[in-house]
Amino acid sequence: MLKNKQKPNSSILQIRSLNMFMDSSRNSIIANLAIFSLLFAGLLYICLWSTPSSTLLISSLHHSNNKCRTSEFRNIKFPIDELEMVLEKAATPNKTVVIAVVNKAYVEQGINSETTMFDLFIESFWVGEETRPLIKHLLVVAADQTAYERCMFKRLNCYKLTTDGVDFGREALYMSPAFIKMMWRRTLLLLDVLKHGYNFIFTDTDVMWLRNPFPRLSKNGTDDLQISTDVFFGNNIDDGKQLINTGFYFMRSNNKTIALLDKWYGMKDNSTGKKEQDVLLDLLRGGFFKQLGLQTLFLDTQYFSGFCQDSKDVRAVVTVHANCCRSIKAKVQDLSAVLRDWKRFKAVAAAEKSKLSAIARTFQWTGHFGCWNSWGPSNNTN
């Protein structure tokens, strides 16, 4: 006779049911926690995500239980263009940069040359008074790969200017078609700088910086343009006589200066046979500056001098420009003499401080023989 199977009592059944319920609940809680963790991590990523570039305001995300920030808006950064990056790096706290444009002809030393135009330019910052700190605010714009590589080798702030189908590497003789084309490309770049919101001093690389120019520039904040002259006629606000020179000028970024450069560059195709400096002078004398309400100062050659008109006071001179000159070879020759004259004056002045006035009165610049001769018939080929 078979025995009946023993049935489990009710207490054991209850315990088993309870264990099953607890296991199910535990699994459910773990699953819910996992889902919640993923949602929270995703929300946290959105709240904190940003990239190191320029900023743009966007609305913050709102959640019923969580907020990314207490404020309604926050900054998100997006990529910026290469020009903005180098401008930001080189600029002073008030967003001012010193800009110079170089090409292969200015940075490469010839077989019979002792130095280059670019090397002389950089050396002037070294031997000038209070000019060494300014080198960190200098932005060198390279018109070709050789110039860019030389700039990078010197560990300066460098920007590669790209122009499709144009070779700016060769020497562009004064008023040659290549020279005029390069000047217009330079103007377009400077317009772009203004549109980025940066003030600038533009300087040719054939300008020697013997002293810091900023103390000699107007600081009233209302002068939009301060520009050098070939010959100064004694009045820094008389626009009827001045022969402006675009080899050295300060321009403040605002709507007026942007409108000026827009108009200026827009005239390049209707100005055959004229360099960009001539076109700017036409705009000045034609009343366009006054039409814009542009406040302009013309810089005295006593301070901002050149080969067209030497400074008569070596104690006051700030820059020396190799204007009124045709070739790079001639400029290198005569600017080398300028730096020798300057070093000689500084050495004598340091040794005999009590006689500084007498030394300054008898000081004379070496004649600019290379540049004077550069206009001869043998130098008029393009």
C-alpha positions as CSV (number, residue, x, y, z in Angstrom):
1,M,0.0,0.0,0.0
2,L,1.5,3.3,-1.1
3,K,1.9,6.1,1.3
4,N,0.5,9.5,0.5
5,K,3.1,12.2,-0.2
6,Q,3.5,14.6,2.6
7,K,2.2,18.1,1.8
8,P,4.3,21.1,2.7
9,N,2.7,23.0,5.5
10,S,1.4,26.6,5.0
11,S,4.3,28.3,6.8
12,I,6.9,27.0,4.3
13,L,4.7,28.1,1.4
14,Q,4.4,31.6,2.8
15,I,8.2,31.9,3.2
16,R,8.9,30.7,-0.3
17,S,6.3,33.2,-1.7
18,L,7.9,36.0,0.3
19,N,11.4,35.1,-1.0
20,M,10.2,35.1,-4.5
21,F,8.5,38.5,-4.1
22,M,11.6,40.0,-2.5
23,D,13.8,38.7,-5.4
24,S,11.4,40.2,-7.9
25,S,11.3,43.5,-6.1
26,R,15.1,43.7,-5.8
27,N,15.5,43.1,-9.6
28,S,12.9,45.7,-10.3
29,I,14.6,48.3,-8.1
30,I,18.0,47.6,-9.7
31,A,16.5,48.0,-13.1
32,N,14.8,51.3,-12.2
33,L,18.1,52.6,-10.6
34,A,20.0,51.7,-13.8
35,I,17.5,53.6,-16.0
36,F,17.4,56.5,-13.6
37,S,21.2,56.6,-13.5
38,L,21.4,56.7,-17.3
39,L,18.8,59.5,-17.5
40,F,20.6,61.5,-14.9
41,A,24.0,61.1,-16.5
42,G,22.6,62.2,-19.9
43,L,21.0,65.3,-18.3
44,L,24.2,66.1,-16.4
45,Y,26.3,65.8,-19.7
46,I,24.0,68.2,-21.5
47,C,24.2,70.7,-18.6
48,L,28.0,70.7,-18.4
49,W,29.0,70.1,-22.0
50,S,31.0,72.9,-23.7
51,T,33.9,73.4,-26.1
52,P,36.8,75.9,-25.8
53,S,35.8,78.6,-28.3
54,S,33.7,81.7,-28.7
55,T,30.5,81.9,-26.7
56,L,26.8,81.8,-27.7
57,L,23.8,82.1,-25.4
58,I,21.3,79.3,-25.4
59,S,18.3,78.5,-23.3
60,S,18.9,76.2,-20.3
61,L,17.1,72.9,-20.0
62,H,14.3,72.6,-17.5
63,H,13.2,69.5,-15.7
64,S,10.4,69.0,-13.3
65,N,12.8,67.8,-10.6
66,N,16.3,69.0,-11.8
67,K,17.7,72.3,-13.3
68,C,21.1,72.6,-14.9
69,R,21.5,76.2,-13.6
70,T,19.6,78.6,-11.6
71,S,19.8,81.2,-14.4
72,E,17.7,80.9,-17.5
73,F,20.6,81.2,-19.9
74,R,24.2,79.9,-20.0
75,N,27.2,80.2,-22.3
76,I,28.0,77.5,-24.8
77,K,31.3,77.8,-26.8
78,F,31.6,77.1,-30.5
79,P,34.7,77.0,-32.8
80,I,36.1,80.3,-34.0
81,D,38.1,81.1,-37.2
82,E,41.9,81.1,-37.3
83,L,42.3,84.8,-37.7
84,E,40.3,85.4,-34.5
85,M,42.6,83.0,-32.7
86,V,45.8,84.8,-33.6
87,L,44.3,88.2,-33.0
88,E,43.1,87.2,-29.6
89,K,46.6,85.8,-28.7
90,A,48.4,88.9,-29.9
91,A,46.1,91.7,-28.8
92,T,46.6,94.0,-25.9
93,P,43.9,94.2,-23.1
94,N,42.1,96.9,-25.1
95,K,42.0,94.7,-28.3
96,T,44.8,96.4,-30.2
97,V,47.4,94.5,-32.4
98,V,50.4,95.6,-34.4
99,I,50.2,94.1,-37.9
100,A,53.0,93.6,-40.4
101,V,52.8,91.8,-43.8
102,V,55.9,89.9,-45.1
103,N,56.7,87.7,-48.1
104,K,59.6,85.5,-49.2
105,A,61.5,88.5,-50.7
106,Y,61.5,90.2,-47.2
107,V,62.6,87.2,-45.2
108,E,65.1,85.4,-47.4
109,Q,68.7,86.6,-47.4
110,G,70.4,86.9,-50.8
111,I,73.9,85.6,-51.5
112,N,75.5,89.0,-51.3
113,S,73.2,90.3,-48.4
114,E,74.3,90.6,-44.8
115,T,70.7,90.6,-43.5
116,T,67.0,90.8,-44.5
117,M,64.4,93.4,-44.3
118,F,62.5,91.3,-41.8
119,D,65.5,90.8,-39.6
120,L,66.1,94.5,-39.5
121,F,62.5,95.1,-38.6
122,I,62.6,92.7,-35.7
123,E,66.0,94.0,-34.6
124,S,64.5,97.5,-34.2
125,F,62.2,96.2,-31.5
126,W,65.2,94.9,-29.7
127,V,67.3,98.1,-29.9
128,G,64.4,100.5,-29.6
129,E,63.4,102.3,-26.4
130,E,60.5,100.5,-24.6
131,T,59.7,98.4,-27.7
132,R,60.7,94.9,-26.6
133,P,57.5,94.2,-24.8
134,L,55.5,95.2,-28.0
135,I,56.9,92.1,-29.8
136,K,54.3,89.9,-28.1
137,H,51.6,92.1,-29.6
138,L,53.0,91.9,-33.2
139,L,51.1,89.8,-35.6
140,V,53.2,88.9,-38.7
141,V,51.0,88.1,-41.7
142,A,52.9,85.8,-44.1
143,A,52.0,86.1,-47.8
144,D,53.6,82.8,-48.7
145,Q,54.8,79.6,-47.1
146,T,58.5,80.6,-46.9
147,A,57.6,83.8,-45.0
148,Y,55.3,81.8,-42.7
149,E,58.0,79.2,-41.9
150,R,60.5,82.0,-41.1
151,C,58.0,83.7,-38.8
152,M,57.2,80.5,-37.0
153,F,61.0,79.8,-36.6
154,K,61.3,83.2,-34.8
155,R,58.4,82.1,-32.5
156,L,56.3,85.1,-33.3
157,N,52.5,85.4,-33.7
158,C,52.1,84.3,-37.3
159,Y,49.1,84.1,-39.7
160,K,49.2,82.6,-43.2
161,L,47.5,84.8,-45.8
162,T,46.0,82.7,-48.6
163,T,45.1,84.0,-52.0
164,D,44.2,81.5,-54.7
165,G,46.2,81.8,-57.9
166,V,48.5,84.6,-56.8
167,D,52.2,84.4,-56.0
168,F,53.2,87.0,-53.4
169,G,56.6,85.5,-52.7
170,R,58.6,87.5,-55.3
171,E,59.8,91.0,-54.8
172,A,57.1,93.5,-55.9
173,L,58.8,96.7,-57.1
174,Y,57.1,99.9,-56.3
175,M,54.1,100.6,-58.5
176,S,54.5,97.3,-60.4
177,P,51.2,95.3,-61.0
178,A,52.3,92.8,-58.4
179,F,53.0,95.6,-55.9
180,I,49.5,97.1,-56.4
181,K,47.8,93.7,-56.1
182,M,49.6,93.0,-52.8
183,M,48.6,96.4,-51.4
184,W,44.9,95.7,-52.1
185,R,45.1,92.2,-50.6
186,R,46.5,93.8,-47.5
187,T,43.7,96.3,-47.3
188,L,41.1,93.5,-47.5
189,L,42.9,91.7,-44.6
190,L,42.8,94.9,-42.4
191,L,39.1,95.3,-43.1
192,D,38.6,91.7,-41.8
193,V,40.6,92.7,-38.7
194,L,38.3,95.6,-38.0
195,K,35.2,93.5,-38.5
196,H,36.6,91.1,-35.9
197,G,36.5,94.1,-33.5
198,Y,40.2,94.7,-33.1
199,N,42.0,98.1,-33.4
200,F,45.4,97.9,-35.1
201,I,48.6,99.7,-35.9
202,F,49.6,98.7,-39.4
203,T,53.3,98.9,-40.0
204,D,55.3,98.1,-43.1
205,T,58.4,96.0,-42.4
206,D,60.6,98.8,-43.7
207,V,59.7,100.9,-40.7
208,M,62.2,100.9,-37.8
209,W,60.6,101.1,-34.4
210,L,63.1,103.2,-32.4
211,R,60.6,104.1,-29.6
212,N,57.3,102.9,-28.4
213,P,54.7,104.8,-30.6
214,F,51.7,104.4,-28.2
215,P,52.7,107.4,-26.0
216,R,52.8,109.6,-29.1
217,L,49.4,108.5,-30.4
218,S,46.3,110.3,-29.3
219,K,44.5,108.6,-26.4
220,N,41.3,110.5,-26.3
221,G,39.3,107.6,-27.8
222,T,37.6,109.7,-30.4
223,D,40.3,109.7,-33.1
224,D,39.4,106.9,-35.6
225,L,42.5,107.1,-37.8
226,Q,46.0,108.4,-37.1
227,I,48.2,108.1,-40.2
228,S,51.8,108.9,-41.1
229,T,52.7,111.4,-43.8
230,D,55.5,111.6,-46.4
231,V,55.9,115.3,-45.7
232,F,54.2,117.0,-42.8
233,F,52.9,120.5,-43.4
234,G,52.5,121.7,-39.8
235,N,48.9,120.9,-39.0
236,N,47.8,117.5,-37.9
237,I,44.1,118.0,-38.7
238,D,44.4,119.8,-42.0
239,D,43.3,117.2,-44.6
240,G,43.7,119.5,-47.6
241,K,47.5,119.4,-47.8
242,Q,48.8,116.2,-46.1
243,L,50.5,113.6,-48.2
244,I,49.4,110.5,-46.3
245,N,51.4,107.3,-46.2
246,T,49.8,103.9,-45.4
247,G,53.1,102.4,-44.3
248,F,52.2,103.3,-40.7
249,Y,48.8,104.1,-39.3
250,F,46.5,103.4,-36.3
251,M,42.9,102.6,-36.9
252,R,40.2,102.1,-34.3
253,S,37.5,99.4,-35.0
254,N,34.1,101.0,-35.3
255,N,31.3,101.4,-37.9
256,K,33.0,104.5,-39.4
257,T,36.4,102.8,-40.1
258,I,34.7,99.6,-41.4
259,A,32.7,101.8,-43.8
260,L,35.8,103.5,-44.9
261,L,37.7,100.3,-45.7
262,D,34.7,98.8,-47.3
263,K,34.5,101.8,-49.7
264,W,38.3,101.9,-50.1
265,Y,38.6,98.3,-51.1
266,G,35.5,98.5,-53.3
267,M,37.3,101.0,-55.5
268,K,40.2,98.7,-56.4
269,D,38.8,97.6,-59.8
270,N,38.1,101.2,-60.8
271,S,41.5,102.6,-60.0
272,T,43.8,101.4,-62.7
273,G,47.4,102.6,-62.4
274,K,46.8,103.8,-58.8
275,K,48.1,102.1,-55.6
276,E,45.8,101.8,-52.7
277,Q,47.4,104.8,-50.9
278,D,46.5,107.1,-53.9
279,V,42.8,105.9,-53.7
280,L,42.7,106.6,-50.0
281,L,44.0,110.1,-50.6
282,D,41.3,110.6,-53.2
283,L,38.7,109.6,-50.6
284,L,40.2,112.0,-48.1
285,R,40.4,115.0,-50.5
286,G,37.0,114.1,-52.0
287,G,35.3,114.6,-48.6
288,F,34.4,111.0,-47.9
289,F,36.2,111.1,-44.5
290,K,34.0,114.1,-43.5
291,Q,30.9,112.4,-44.8
292,L,31.5,109.5,-42.4
293,G,32.4,111.9,-39.6
294,L,35.8,110.2,-39.3
295,Q,38.1,111.9,-36.9
296,T,41.6,111.8,-38.4
297,L,45.0,112.9,-37.2
298,F,48.1,113.2,-39.4
299,L,51.3,112.2,-37.7
300,D,54.2,114.7,-37.6
301,T,57.4,113.5,-39.3
302,Q,59.4,114.8,-36.3
303,Y,58.2,111.7,-34.5
304,F,57.0,109.4,-37.3
305,S,59.7,110.1,-39.9
306,G,60.9,108.6,-43.2
307,F,63.4,109.0,-46.0
308,C,61.0,111.5,-47.7
309,Q,61.4,113.8,-44.7
310,D,63.9,113.0,-41.9
311,S,63.2,113.8,-38.3
312,K,65.3,116.7,-37.1
313,D,65.2,115.6,-33.5
314,V,66.8,112.2,-32.6
315,R,65.6,112.6,-29.0
316,A,62.0,112.6,-30.2
317,V,61.9,110.3,-33.3
318,V,59.7,107.2,-32.9
319,T,59.8,105.5,-36.3
320,V,61.9,105.7,-39.4
321,H,60.2,104.6,-42.7
322,A,62.2,103.7,-45.8
323,N,59.6,105.5,-48.0
324,C,60.6,107.4,-51.2
325,C,62.6,104.2,-52.1
326,R,62.1,101.6,-54.8
327,S,63.9,98.3,-54.1
328,I,64.4,96.0,-51.2
329,K,68.1,96.0,-51.7
330,A,68.3,99.8,-51.4
331,K,66.0,99.8,-48.3
332,V,68.1,97.1,-46.5
333,Q,71.2,99.1,-47.2
334,D,69.8,102.4,-45.9
335,L,67.9,100.9,-42.9
336,S,71.0,99.1,-41.8
337,A,72.6,102.6,-41.7
338,V,69.6,103.9,-39.7
339,L,70.1,101.3,-37.0
340,R,73.9,101.9,-36.9
341,D,73.2,105.7,-36.4
342,W,70.7,104.9,-33.7
343,K,73.0,102.5,-31.8
344,R,75.8,105.1,-32.0
345,F,73.6,107.8,-30.6
346,K,72.4,105.7,-27.7
347,A,76.0,104.7,-26.9
348,V,77.3,108.3,-26.9
349,A,74.2,109.6,-25.0
350,A,74.6,106.9,-22.3
351,A,78.3,107.8,-21.9
352,E,77.8,111.5,-21.8
353,K,74.3,112.2,-20.4
354,S,75.2,115.7,-19.3
355,K,75.9,116.6,-23.0
356,L,72.8,115.0,-24.4
357,S,71.4,118.3,-25.8
358,A,74.6,119.1,-27.6
359,I,74.9,115.5,-28.9
360,A,71.4,115.7,-30.3
361,R,71.9,119.0,-32.0
362,T,75.0,117.7,-33.9
363,F,73.4,114.3,-34.8
364,Q,72.9,113.6,-38.4
365,W,71.4,110.6,-40.2
366,T,73.6,108.9,-42.7
367,G,72.5,109.8,-46.3
368,H,70.0,107.4,-47.8
369,F,72.2,106.8,-50.8
370,G,70.8,103.4,-51.7
371,C,67.3,104.7,-51.9
372,W,68.3,107.9,-53.7
373,N,70.0,105.8,-56.4
374,S,67.2,103.2,-56.6
375,W,65.2,105.6,-58.9
376,G,67.9,105.5,-61.5
377,P,67.3,104.0,-65.0
378,S,68.9,100.7,-64.1
379,N,66.3,100.2,-61.3
380,N,63.1,101.0,-63.3
381,T,62.5,97.5,-64.5
382,N,59.5,95.5,-63.1
